[in-house]
Amino acid sequence: MRDELFSFQKRAVSAVLEKVKLANAYYPVANQPQIVSFTAPTGSGKTIMAATVIENILYGCETFPAQPDSIFVWLSDSPQLNEQSREKFIRR
């Protein structure tokens, strides 16, 4: 991870990872795919936080085991925003 997160961003990343853990635990019980979404206000660093969540899921961290076969869907209706997000992910 190249960027140091602010404390509110660290809390948000931890909260999302906790929801992913719950979804992973519920999947075998419900036998139904689970979805975890993430929203935050404009300017809060959503892309950096999402990249950190994805990195932690793919490679693992102290609170989350690596899940390299995970699938992520990035939704946006703006080609410019998609390119901006792609560049931020590459820089991570």
Buried (B, 14 or more C-beta within 10 A) or exposed (E): EEBEBEEEBEEBBBEBBEBBBEBBEEEEEEEEEEEBEEEBEEEBBBBBBBBBBBBBBBEEBEEBEEBEEEEEEEEEEEEEEEEEBEEBBEEE
